[in-house]
Amino acid sequence: MENTDKKIKHIVLSGGGVAGFSFYGALRESNKRGLWSIDDIKSIFGTSAGALFGLIIALKYDWTVLDDYIIKRPWQQIFNFNIQNIFTVFNSRGIYDVKTIEEIFLPLFNGKDMSINITMKEFYENTGIDMHFFAVNINNFTPIQFSYKTHPDWRIIDAVYCSCCLPVLFQPYLNEDKCYTDGGMVCNYPVNYCIDNGADPEEIFGLCRKPIIRLNYHVTNDSTLFDYVLNIFYKTIERVLNNRVPINIYREIFIDCPPLSISDIFNTSSKIEERLRLIQIGTDSYINEFCVDSEEK
């Protein structure tokens, strides 16, 4: 972290699965300590879990409301797993579909009198925040950036889903000749896109997971199909990040979380204490990075 007096106007969130809860903890703590204000935020850039939590933050709820929703909601009712899911994987290329993301956001949208079908352009006009989500078109393996300028008539829920649909766990999103899936493979931490969009590096707050997965993590006889796919997926992301040219954005946190597995996802969705633990990791990461030598701590 380097010192700058400029206000935070842009937030960038990487992918990282359940690490999204840690991003939430860091965002909440940094906001409460005055690093940024939602009223100053002009844009949010997010990939995968970063897209999902970025949209949650953009809805401008009080932290007490979000705490109650994120921590106490029975997520296992949305991410339920049964024998039927096994057949769904083979027939539909994934367990869950866009209805899962709709279920996640419907109560939050209703609380703001927003339709679940609100478009990217309508959301920008409503909030004043320019949302950018990142996916990959598997058919030609190119990154896709969703914003109110590039996809004004797309439902914002569909754009978030495209960015979040981790292979096997979520079904790919098919539209015309494109097959959209999780953007982490090609653009897991879209800081460069934020700067290319005109953001001042001194006005960006970046949050990224580290390391995404251990490169010596092996597939074994105990690994599931999902673990096998995740191993390939996250090692691909690690290679992408290793090839990224470092960009100095002054205020940035790299949050340490363990490798992601299928059990992590269902464990986090079913246990309040696990969500609290992940959120605390983000809170502690912010304090240790930004407040360790200050009177704030």
C-alpha positions in Angstrom: 0.0 0.0 0.0 1.2 3.5 -0.8 -0.2 6.8 0.6 -2.5 9.0 -1.4 -5.1 11.5 -0.3 -7.4 11.0 -3.2 -10.9 9.5 -2.6 -11.7 6.0 -3.7 -14.0 6.1 -6.7 -13.5 2.7 -8.2 -13.5 -0.8 -6.7 -12.0 -3.9 -8.3 -12.8 -7.4 -7.1 -11.2 -10.6 -8.3 -12.7 -14.0 -8.5 -12.0 -16.6 -5.8 -15.1 -18.6 -4.9 -15.9 -18.4 -1.1 -13.2 -15.8 -0.8 -15.9 -13.4 -1.8 -17.0 -13.5 1.8 -13.5 -12.3 2.8 -13.8 -9.5 0.2 -17.1 -8.5 1.9 -15.3 -8.4 5.3 -12.5 -6.2 3.9 -15.0 -3.9 2.2 -17.1 -3.5 5.3 -14.2 -2.8 7.6 -12.6 -0.3 5.2 -15.8 1.5 4.7 -16.5 1.8 8.4 -12.9 3.1 8.9 -13.5 5.8 6.3 -11.3 4.5 3.4 -14.2 4.8 1.0 -17.8 5.9 0.8 -20.5 4.4 -1.5 -21.5 7.9 -2.4 -18.1 8.4 -4.1 -18.1 5.2 -6.0 -18.3 5.7 -9.8 -17.6 2.1 -11.0 -17.1 -1.4 -9.7 -15.2 -4.1 -11.7 -15.7 -7.7 -10.7 -15.1 -11.2 -12.0 -16.9 -14.3 -10.7 -17.4 -14.0 -6.9 -16.1 -10.5 -7.3 -19.0 -9.7 -9.7 -21.5 -11.2 -7.3 -20.3 -9.3 -4.2 -19.7 -6.2 -6.3 -23.4 -6.1 -7.2 -24.4 -6.6 -3.6 -22.3 -3.6 -2.6 -23.7 -1.5 -5.4 -27.2 -1.9 -4.0 -26.2 0.6 -1.3 -27.6 -1.2 1.7 -26.6 -0.5 5.3 -24.0 -3.0 6.6 -26.4 -4.2 9.3 -28.9 -5.2 6.6 -26.2 -6.9 4.5 -24.8 -8.7 7.6 -28.2 -10.1 8.4 -28.7 -11.2 4.8 -25.3 -12.6 4.0 -24.5 -14.3 7.3 -27.9 -15.6 8.5 -29.7 -16.5 5.2 -30.0 -20.3 4.9 -27.9 -20.6 1.7 -28.1 -24.4 1.7 -31.7 -24.0 0.6 -30.4 -22.4 -2.6 -27.2 -24.5 -3.0 -28.8 -27.8 -2.2 -27.2 -30.9 -3.5 -28.9 -34.3 -4.2 -28.8 -37.3 -6.5 -30.8 -35.4 -9.1 -27.9 -32.9 -9.4 -25.7 -35.7 -10.7 -28.0 -36.3 -13.7 -28.3 -32.5 -14.2 -24.6 -32.2 -14.7 -24.5 -34.6 -17.6 -27.6 -33.3 -19.3 -27.2 -29.6 -18.8 -23.4 -29.2 -18.4 -23.7 -28.0 -14.8 -25.6 -28.3 -11.5 -27.2 -24.8 -11.1 -28.5 -22.3 -13.6 -29.3 -18.6 -13.7 -32.3 -19.1 -11.4 -29.9 -19.6 -8.6 -28.5 -16.1 -9.0 -32.0 -14.8 -9.3 -32.8 -16.4 -5.9 -29.7 -14.8 -4.3 -30.6 -11.3 -5.5 -34.4 -11.3 -5.5 -34.9 -10.2 -1.8 -32.2 -7.5 -2.2 -33.7 -6.2 -5.4 -37.2 -6.2 -3.9 -35.9 -4.2 -1.0 -34.8 -1.5 -3.4 -38.0 -1.7 -5.6 -36.0 -3.0 -8.5 -37.2 -5.7 -10.9 -35.1 -8.8 -11.1 -35.1 -8.1 -14.8 -33.5 -4.7 -14.5 -31.0 -4.1 -17.4 -27.4 -3.0 -17.2 -28.4 0.4 -18.4 -31.3 0.8 -16.0 -29.2 -0.2 -13.1 -26.6 2.4 -14.0 -29.4 5.1 -14.3 -30.8 4.0 -10.9 -27.6 3.8 -8.9 -25.1 6.0 -10.8 -22.5 3.1 -10.6 -20.9 1.8 -13.7 -20.8 -2.0 -13.3 -18.3 -4.1 -15.2 -18.4 -7.9 -15.1 -16.1 -10.3 -16.9 -16.7 -13.7 -18.5 -15.1 -15.8 -21.2 -16.7 -16.9 -24.5 -15.5 -20.6 -24.5 -16.3 -21.0 -28.2 -13.3 -18.7 -29.1 -11.8 -18.3 -25.6 -12.0 -14.5 -25.6 -12.7 -12.3 -22.6 -16.1 -10.6 -22.6 -16.7 -7.3 -20.7 -20.3 -6.6 -19.6 -21.2 -3.0 -18.9 -24.1 -0.6 -19.5 -22.2 0.6 -22.6 -21.4 -2.8 -24.1 -24.6 -4.7 -23.1 -27.2 -2.0 -22.2 -30.2 -4.3 -22.7 -28.9 -7.3 -20.9 -30.3 -8.2 -17.5 -27.7 -7.4 -14.9 -28.5 -10.8 -13.3 -27.5 -12.5 -16.6 -24.3 -10.6 -16.8 -23.3 -11.6 -13.3 -24.3 -15.2 -13.9 -22.0 -15.3 -17.0 -19.1 -14.1 -14.9 -19.9 -16.5 -12.0 -20.8 -19.7 -13.8 -17.9 -21.9 -12.7 -17.7 -25.0 -14.9 -19.6 -28.1 -13.6 -21.0 -26.1 -10.6 -23.0 -23.8 -12.9 -24.3 -24.4 -16.4 -22.7 -22.2 -19.1 -24.8 -19.4 -20.4 -25.7 -19.9 -24.1 -26.7 -16.9 -26.2 -26.7 -17.0 -30.0 -23.3 -18.4 -31.0 -21.6 -17.7 -27.7 -21.0 -19.9 -24.7 -20.3 -17.8 -21.6 -18.6 -19.1 -18.5 -16.6 -17.9 -15.5 -14.3 -15.1 -16.5 -11.5 -16.1 -14.1 -9.7 -18.1 -16.8 -8.8 -15.0 -18.8 -9.5 -12.0 -16.6 -9.6 -12.9 -12.9 -8.5 -9.5 -11.6 -9.6 -6.7 -14.0 -7.5 -3.8 -12.7 -6.1 -3.0 -16.1 -9.7 -2.8 -17.5 -10.6 -0.3 -14.8 -7.6 1.9 -15.7 -8.2 1.5 -19.4 -11.7 2.8 -18.7 -10.2 6.0 -17.4 -9.9 5.4 -13.7 -7.0 7.2 -11.9 -4.9 4.4 -10.2 -4.8 6.5 -7.0 -8.6 6.3 -6.9 -8.9 2.5 -7.1 -9.4 0.1 -4.2 -8.4 -3.4 -5.4 -9.1 -6.7 -3.6 -7.7 -10.0 -4.9 -7.4 -13.5 -3.6 -3.9 -15.0 -3.1 -2.7 -17.6 -4.0 -5.7 -18.9 -6.0 -4.4 -22.4 -5.7 -1.2 -24.2 -4.9 0.5 -25.1 -8.1 1.7 -28.4 -6.5 -1.8 -29.4 -5.6 -2.5 -32.8 -7.1 -5.5 -34.7 -8.3 -5.6 -38.0 -6.3 -7.9 -40.9 -5.8 -9.8 -38.9 -3.2 -10.5 -36.0 -5.6 -14.0 -35.5 -7.0 -14.9 -34.6 -10.6 -15.4 -31.1 -9.4 -12.0 -31.0 -7.7 -10.4 -32.2 -10.9 -12.1 -29.5 -12.9 -11.2 -26.8 -10.3 -7.6 -27.9 -10.3 -7.4 -27.2 -14.1 -9.4 -24.0 -13.8 -7.4 -22.4 -11.0 -4.0 -23.4 -12.2 -5.0 -21.7 -15.5 -5.9 -18.6 -13.5 -2.6 -18.7 -11.6 -0.7 -18.8 -14.9 -2.8 -15.8 -16.1 -2.0 -13.8 -12.9 1.7 -14.7 -13.0 1.9 -13.2 -16.5 0.1 -10.0 -15.5 2.2 -6.9 -15.6 2.1 -5.4 -12.1 0.1 -2.2 -11.8 0.5 0.2 -8.9 -2.9 1.2 -7.7 -1.8 2.4 -4.3 -4.6 0.8 -2.2 -4.8 -2.9 -2.7 -5.3 -6.1 -0.6 -4.3 -9.6 -1.5 -6.3 -11.9 0.8 -4.9 -15.4 1.6 -7.5 -18.1 1.3 -7.0 -21.9 1.0 -7.6 -23.8 -2.3 -11.2 -24.1 -3.3 -13.0 -27.5 -3.4 -16.6 -28.6 -3.7 -16.7 -29.2 0.0 -15.7 -25.6 0.7 -18.7 -24.3 -1.3 -21.3 -26.5 0.4 -19.7 -26.1 3.8 -19.8 -22.3 3.5 -23.4 -22.3 2.3 -24.6 -24.5 5.2 -22.6 -23.1 8.2 -22.9 -19.6 9.6 -19.7 -20.0 11.5 -17.8 -20.7 8.3 -19.2 -17.5 6.7 -18.2 -15.6 9.8 -14.7 -17.1 9.7 -14.2 -16.0 6.0 -15.6 -12.6 6.7 -13.2 -12.2 9.6 -10.2 -13.1 7.3 -11.1 -10.1 5.2 -11.6 -7.8 8.2 -8.2 -8.9 9.6 -6.5 -8.5 6.2 -7.6 -4.9 5.9 -6.6 -4.0 9.5 -3.1 -5.7 9.1 -2.5 -4.0 5.7 -3.9 -0.5 6.3 -4.0 0.0 10.1 -1.2 -1.9 11.7 0.9 1.2 12.5 -2.0 3.7 12.9 -4.0 4.8 15.8 -7.1 3.3 14.2 -6.2 -0.2 15.1 
